[in-house]
């Protein structure tokens, strides 16, 4: 069976095995939320950030890659997150730190 909450369970499990103060690098497609070809999930960045926050993970950095601009670090603010959520597809590398055990 396909688990439609598998991505959430994955983040929860990664947070459980991460030591306090540890760093988690998580890369996933972001943009207009959808599933492509019944396999590739594209998430709103805030969706990933909120799940991680619930697991005691604090967002430290975000890097975004798209074919037009290459890779760049972005400032973490609501304006930039909203902009990403309106794009078709970008690859985002989230860098989280575990704040609680």
C-alpha positions in Angstrom: 0.0 0.0 0.0 1.1 3.6 -0.7 1.5 5.5 2.6 0.5 9.1 1.9 2.1 10.3 5.1 5.4 8.4 4.5 7.3 11.6 4.1 6.2 12.8 7.5 7.0 9.5 9.1 10.5 9.7 7.5 11.2 13.1 9.0 10.0 11.9 12.4 12.2 8.8 12.3 15.3 10.8 11.2 14.8 13.2 14.1 14.6 10.2 16.5 18.0 8.9 15.5 19.7 12.3 15.4 21.6 13.2 18.6 20.9 16.5 20.4 22.9 19.2 18.6 23.2 17.0 15.5 22.7 18.3 12.0 20.3 16.9 9.5 20.7 17.7 5.8 17.4 17.1 4.0 17.0 17.6 0.2 13.6 17.5 -1.5 11.8 19.2 -4.4 9.8 22.3 -3.5 7.3 24.5 -5.3 3.6 24.2 -6.1 2.6 21.2 -4.0 1.7 18.1 -6.0 2.7 14.5 -6.8 4.1 14.0 -10.3 4.0 10.6 -12.0 2.6 9.0 -8.9 6.1 9.1 -7.4 7.7 12.5 -7.1 6.4 14.7 -4.3 6.9 18.5 -4.5 6.4 20.1 -1.2 5.8 23.6 0.1 8.9 24.5 2.0 6.8 25.5 5.0 5.3 22.0 5.1 8.8 20.5 5.6 9.8 23.2 8.1 6.7 22.7 10.2 7.0 19.0 10.4 10.7 19.3 11.4 9.8 21.9 14.0 7.3 19.5 15.6 10.2 17.0 15.9 12.5 19.4 17.7 14.5 20.3 14.6 15.5 24.0 14.1 16.1 25.3 10.5 19.6 26.8 10.3 20.0 27.2 6.5 18.3 26.7 3.2 19.9 26.3 -0.2 17.9 26.2 -3.4 18.9 24.9 -6.8 17.0 25.6 -10.0 18.1 25.4 -13.6 17.8 29.2 -14.1 19.9 30.4 -11.2 22.0 27.5 -10.1 22.4 26.9 -6.3 22.1 29.7 -3.8 21.6 30.2 -0.1 18.4 32.0 0.7 17.4 34.1 3.7 14.8 32.3 5.7 11.8 34.6 5.8 8.1 34.4 4.9 8.6 36.4 1.7 11.2 33.9 0.3 9.2 30.9 1.4 6.1 32.3 -0.3 8.1 32.9 -3.5 9.4 29.3 -3.5 5.8 28.0 -3.0 4.7 29.6 -6.2 7.6 28.3 -8.3 7.1 25.2 -10.5 10.0 23.2 -9.2 13.2 23.8 -7.3 15.5 21.5 -5.3 15.8 22.6 -1.7 18.5 21.6 0.8 17.3 22.1 4.3 19.9 22.2 7.1 18.4 21.5 10.5 19.8 21.2 14.0 18.3 19.0 16.7 17.4 21.3 19.6 15.7 18.7 21.9 16.2 15.0 22.6 
